[in-house]
Amino acid sequence: MNDGDNKQTPNVQDEFSRKVGEKEVRKMKARREEGQNAWFGLGMFGLVGWSVAIPTLIGIAVGVWIDGKWPSPFSWTLMLLAAGAVLGCLNAWHWVKKESRGG
């Protein structure tokens, strides 16, 4: 056996060192951001869901009320449902963007 057979080329060593360094950086970043674990993800999921659901339900309720008070050829319920959903999606987008920036 020759000792030279077990030596790795400099490129392989550099690649290995780079990968180990990247993993260490990710691990240190994860330790600094302790609050962002599975519970954080579930909380964000709930926040996004309620941010969309509440304006949509309010739009439906107001639309049903308007349709009951002042009948018209078009449905206020459907229009306000769509408006509430759009408003809710914009609201959820705002919160996700804010949280992704770090607060």
Secondary structure as a PSIPRED ss2 file (coil, helix, strand):
# PSIPRED VFORMAT (PSIPRED V4.0)

   1 M C   1.000  0.000  0.000
   2 N C   1.000  0.000  0.000
   3 D H   0.000  1.000  0.000
   4 G H   0.000  1.000  0.000
   5 D H   0.000  1.000  0.000
   6 N C   1.000  0.000  0.000
   7 K C   1.000  0.000  0.000
   8 Q C   1.000  0.000  0.000
   9 T C   1.000  0.000  0.000
  10 P H   0.000  1.000  0.000
  11 N H   0.000  1.000  0.000
  12 V H   0.000  1.000  0.000
  13 Q H   0.000  1.000  0.000
  14 D H   0.000  1.000  0.000
  15 E H   0.000  1.000  0.000
  16 F H   0.000  1.000  0.000
  17 S H   0.000  1.000  0.000
  18 R H   0.000  1.000  0.000
  19 K H   0.000  1.000  0.000
  20 V H   0.000  1.000  0.000
  21 G H   0.000  1.000  0.000
  22 E H   0.000  1.000  0.000
  23 K H   0.000  1.000  0.000
  24 E H   0.000  1.000  0.000
  25 V H   0.000  1.000  0.000
  26 R H   0.000  1.000  0.000
  27 K H   0.000  1.000  0.000
  28 M H   0.000  1.000  0.000
  29 K H   0.000  1.000  0.000
  30 A H   0.000  1.000  0.000
  31 R H   0.000  1.000  0.000
  32 R H   0.000  1.000  0.000
  33 E C   1.000  0.000  0.000
  34 E C   1.000  0.000  0.000
  35 G C   1.000  0.000  0.000
  36 Q C   1.000  0.000  0.000
  37 N C   1.000  0.000  0.000
  38 A H   0.000  1.000  0.000
  39 W H   0.000  1.000  0.000
  40 F H   0.000  1.000  0.000
  41 G H   0.000  1.000  0.000
  42 L H   0.000  1.000  0.000
  43 G H   0.000  1.000  0.000
  44 M H   0.000  1.000  0.000
  45 F H   0.000  1.000  0.000
  46 G H   0.000  1.000  0.000
  47 L H   0.000  1.000  0.000
  48 V H   0.000  1.000  0.000
  49 G H   0.000  1.000  0.000
  50 W H   0.000  1.000  0.000
  51 S H   0.000  1.000  0.000
  52 V H   0.000  1.000  0.000
  53 A H   0.000  1.000  0.000
  54 I H   0.000  1.000  0.000
  55 P H   0.000  1.000  0.000
  56 T H   0.000  1.000  0.000
  57 L H   0.000  1.000  0.000
  58 I H   0.000  1.000  0.000
  59 G H   0.000  1.000  0.000
  60 I H   0.000  1.000  0.000
  61 A H   0.000  1.000  0.000
  62 V H   0.000  1.000  0.000
  63 G H   0.000  1.000  0.000
  64 V H   0.000  1.000  0.000
  65 W H   0.000  1.000  0.000
  66 I H   0.000  1.000  0.000
  67 D H   0.000  1.000  0.000
  68 G H   0.000  1.000  0.000
  69 K H   0.000  1.000  0.000
  70 W C   1.000  0.000  0.000
  71 P C   1.000  0.000  0.000
  72 S C   1.000  0.000  0.000
  73 P C   1.000  0.000  0.000
  74 F C   1.000  0.000  0.000
  75 S C   1.000  0.000  0.000
  76 W H   0.000  1.000  0.000
  77 T H   0.000  1.000  0.000
  78 L H   0.000  1.000  0.000
  79 M H   0.000  1.000  0.000
  80 L H   0.000  1.000  0.000
  81 L H   0.000  1.000  0.000
  82 A H   0.000  1.000  0.000
  83 A H   0.000  1.000  0.000
  84 G H   0.000  1.000  0.000
  85 A H   0.000  1.000  0.000
  86 V H   0.000  1.000  0.000
  87 L H   0.000  1.000  0.000
  88 G H   0.000  1.000  0.000
  89 C H   0.000  1.000  0.000
  90 L H   0.000  1.000  0.000
  91 N H   0.000  1.000  0.000
  92 A H   0.000  1.000  0.000
  93 W H   0.000  1.000  0.000
  94 H H   0.000  1.000  0.000
  95 W H   0.000  1.000  0.000
  96 V H   0.000  1.000  0.000
  97 K H   0.000  1.000  0.000
  98 K H   0.000  1.000  0.000
  99 E H   0.000  1.000  0.000
 100 S H   0.000  1.000  0.000
 101 R C   1.000  0.000  0.000
 102 G C   1.000  0.000  0.000
 103 G C   1.000  0.000  0.000
